[in-house]
Amino acid sequence: VCSSDLFAQNFEKFELTEEFPADAANPAYKFAYPPLPWIGARFKFQVMDLNGNKVLGKSFDRLLFQRGTVFLGTPDMNNYTVQADVMTDGNRRVKSDVGVINQRYLIALKGNANELEISSNYERLKRVVPFKVEATKWYTLKSQVKVDADGINGTVFAKVWEQGQPEPEAWSLEAKVNPRSE
């Protein structure tokens, strides 16, 4: 969810009208497509029921799309906050990664590595802190990028906490950035 209500999304409002057909491993189920303006979301993600709640989940019927990136917003946006409730799938031995992108910086919970990471394009910038990630547990992930007065340099902030718990005051991770040197 962006700091602007313009991009806030509550999936509970979606009607699950599409049918995913049954196959040898899974029964049929109902789903809804994500919002159409979300570039790259359709056929990679779907709104589905998870334990009585409607969530945005990954579509795994096409192995080519195991990783997916979705874009929303306008090119001129900056100095905004992104916040999302996220959950990694898997078990204690094999966990997925999940994250958000804020002004081209990836803020990710790395499931198997048990880390919170800030990274940039082509891994030119990478900052990590340990964070114990439990599979199938909901976390709130929050990121903010503040551009300095020079319009070039800035700082990427990230924090994560267990969903339902109070938000920590301090950022879990901060990274000074200079896009021209990355």
FIDRENBA-396202 format. One record per residue (C-alpha): residue number from 0; x, y, z. Coordinates in steps of 0.1 Angstrom, whole numbers. Layout:
<nodes>
+-----+-------+-------+-------+
|  nr |  east | north |    up |
+-----+-------+-------+-------+
| NUM |     X |     Y |     Z |
...
+-----+-------+-------+-------+
</nodes>
This chain:
<nodes>
+-----+-------+-------+-------+
|  nr |  east | north |    up |
+-----+-------+-------+-------+
|   0 |     0 |     0 |     0 |
|   1 |    14 |    34 |   -10 |
|   2 |    12 |    63 |    14 |
|   3 |   -13 |    78 |   -10 |
|   4 |   -48 |    65 |    -8 |
|   5 |   -47 |    66 |   -46 |
|   6 |   -29 |    33 |   -46 |
|   7 |   -43 |    16 |   -15 |
|   8 |   -57 |   -18 |   -22 |
|   9 |   -79 |   -41 |    -1 |
|  10 |   -85 |   -74 |   -18 |
|  11 |  -115 |   -83 |     4 |
|  12 |  -136 |   -63 |   -21 |
|  13 |  -128 |   -86 |   -50 |
|  14 |  -153 |  -111 |   -63 |
|  15 |  -137 |  -145 |   -71 |
|  16 |  -155 |  -152 |  -104 |
|  17 |  -128 |  -169 |  -125 |
|  18 |  -123 |  -207 |  -122 |
|  19 |   -89 |  -223 |  -122 |
|  20 |   -94 |  -258 |  -135 |
|  21 |   -85 |  -289 |  -116 |
|  22 |   -54 |  -309 |  -124 |
|  23 |   -39 |  -342 |  -111 |
|  24 |   -23 |  -324 |   -81 |
|  25 |   -49 |  -297 |   -72 |
|  26 |   -87 |  -292 |   -71 |
|  27 |  -104 |  -264 |   -90 |
|  28 |  -107 |  -231 |   -73 |
|  29 |  -121 |  -196 |   -78 |
|  30 |   -99 |  -165 |   -82 |
|  31 |  -100 |  -129 |   -95 |
|  32 |   -75 |  -111 |  -117 |
|  33 |   -55 |   -83 |  -100 |
|  34 |   -62 |   -47 |  -109 |
|  35 |   -57 |   -41 |  -146 |
|  36 |   -35 |   -10 |  -142 |
|  37 |   -10 |   -31 |  -123 |
|  38 |    16 |   -36 |  -151 |
|  39 |    29 |   -72 |  -151 |
|  40 |     4 |   -86 |  -126 |
|  41 |   -21 |  -105 |  -148 |
|  42 |   -13 |  -142 |  -153 |
|  43 |    16 |  -140 |  -127 |
|  44 |    -6 |  -131 |   -97 |
|  45 |   -42 |  -137 |   -87 |
|  46 |   -66 |  -127 |   -59 |
|  47 |   -76 |  -158 |   -41 |
|  48 |   -90 |  -171 |    -9 |
|  49 |   -65 |  -180 |    18 |
|  50 |   -80 |  -192 |    51 |
|  51 |  -111 |  -171 |    46 |
|  52 |   -92 |  -139 |    35 |
|  53 |   -87 |  -126 |     0 |
|  54 |   -51 |  -121 |    -8 |
|  55 |   -28 |  -114 |   -38 |
|  56 |   -10 |  -147 |   -44 |
|  57 |    15 |  -160 |   -69 |
|  58 |     2 |  -181 |   -99 |
|  59 |    24 |  -212 |  -102 |
|  60 |     8 |  -228 |  -132 |
|  61 |    34 |  -213 |  -155 |
|  62 |    69 |  -222 |  -143 |
|  63 |    83 |  -194 |  -165 |
|  64 |    67 |  -169 |  -142 |
|  65 |    80 |  -181 |  -109 |
|  66 |    95 |  -147 |  -103 |
|  67 |    73 |  -117 |  -109 |
|  68 |    75 |   -79 |  -107 |
|  69 |    45 |   -57 |  -108 |
|  70 |    46 |   -19 |  -115 |
|  71 |    21 |     7 |  -104 |
|  72 |    22 |    45 |  -101 |
|  73 |    35 |    72 |  -123 |
|  74 |    71 |    78 |  -135 |
|  75 |    73 |   112 |  -117 |
|  76 |    65 |    98 |   -82 |
|  77 |    92 |   101 |   -55 |
|  78 |    97 |   104 |   -18 |
|  79 |    68 |    80 |   -10 |
|  80 |    63 |    51 |    14 |
|  81 |    53 |    16 |     4 |
|  82 |    38 |    -8 |    29 |
|  83 |    24 |   -43 |    24 |
|  84 |    14 |   -73 |    45 |
|  85 |    34 |  -102 |    31 |
|  86 |    39 |  -139 |    37 |
|  87 |    65 |  -163 |    25 |
|  88 |    53 |  -198 |    14 |
|  89 |    70 |  -230 |    21 |
|  90 |    82 |  -247 |    53 |
|  91 |   110 |  -243 |    78 |
|  92 |   136 |  -257 |    53 |
|  93 |   124 |  -241 |    20 |
|  94 |   109 |  -206 |    20 |
|  95 |   102 |  -182 |    -8 |
|  96 |   114 |  -146 |   -10 |
|  97 |    88 |  -117 |   -10 |
|  98 |    92 |   -80 |   -12 |
|  99 |    83 |   -46 |   -26 |
| 100 |   101 |   -22 |   -50 |
| 101 |   104 |    15 |   -40 |
| 102 |   119 |    39 |   -66 |
| 103 |   139 |    10 |   -82 |
| 104 |   152 |    -4 |   -49 |
| 105 |   141 |   -39 |   -39 |
| 106 |   132 |   -44 |    -3 |
| 107 |   129 |   -81 |     3 |
| 108 |   124 |  -107 |    30 |
| 109 |   148 |  -135 |    19 |
| 110 |   131 |  -166 |    33 |
| 111 |   159 |  -192 |    32 |
| 112 |   186 |  -166 |    41 |
| 113 |   166 |  -152 |    71 |
| 114 |   174 |  -117 |    61 |
| 115 |   159 |   -83 |    53 |
| 116 |   176 |   -69 |    22 |
| 117 |   178 |   -37 |     2 |
| 118 |   193 |   -41 |   -32 |
| 119 |   194 |   -22 |   -65 |
| 120 |   195 |   -31 |  -102 |
| 121 |   221 |   -56 |  -111 |
| 122 |   230 |   -61 |   -74 |
| 123 |   253 |   -30 |   -74 |
| 124 |   240 |   -21 |   -40 |
| 125 |   232 |   -47 |   -14 |
| 126 |   226 |   -42 |    23 |
| 127 |   213 |   -69 |    46 |
| 128 |   204 |   -74 |    83 |
| 129 |   194 |  -107 |    99 |
| 130 |   157 |  -113 |   103 |
| 131 |   142 |  -147 |   113 |
| 132 |   115 |  -155 |    86 |
| 133 |    89 |  -181 |    94 |
| 134 |    70 |  -197 |    66 |
| 135 |    33 |  -190 |    64 |
| 136 |    35 |  -162 |    90 |
| 137 |    23 |  -127 |    80 |
| 138 |    47 |   -97 |    83 |
| 139 |    43 |   -60 |    76 |
| 140 |    70 |   -47 |    53 |
| 141 |    76 |   -10 |    50 |
| 142 |    99 |    10 |    28 |
| 143 |   106 |    47 |    22 |
| 144 |   131 |    64 |    -1 |
| 145 |   141 |   100 |     7 |
| 146 |   158 |   119 |   -21 |
| 147 |   183 |   145 |    -9 |
| 148 |   180 |   182 |   -18 |
| 149 |   206 |   176 |   -46 |
| 150 |   180 |   154 |   -64 |
| 151 |   206 |   127 |   -69 |
| 152 |   216 |   111 |   -36 |
| 153 |   193 |    97 |   -10 |
| 154 |   185 |    71 |    16 |
| 155 |   165 |    39 |    14 |
| 156 |   148 |    28 |    46 |
| 157 |   133 |    -6 |    54 |
| 158 |   116 |   -22 |    83 |
| 159 |    97 |   -54 |    89 |
| 160 |    76 |   -67 |   119 |
| 161 |    52 |   -94 |   127 |
| 162 |    17 |   -85 |   115 |
| 163 |    -6 |   -73 |   143 |
| 164 |    23 |   -62 |   165 |
| 165 |    31 |   -25 |   170 |
| 166 |    53 |    -9 |   143 |
| 167 |    89 |    -4 |   155 |
| 168 |   100 |    32 |   157 |
| 169 |   134 |    26 |   142 |
| 170 |   141 |    14 |   107 |
| 171 |   156 |   -21 |   105 |
| 172 |   179 |   -11 |    77 |
| 173 |   191 |    21 |    60 |
| 174 |   212 |    24 |    29 |
| 175 |   227 |    56 |    16 |
| 176 |   225 |    56 |   -22 |
| 177 |   240 |    75 |   -51 |
| 178 |   224 |    61 |   -83 |
| 179 |   252 |    75 |  -105 |
| 180 |   278 |    53 |   -88 |
| 181 |   255 |    22 |   -88 |
+-----+-------+-------+-------+
</nodes>
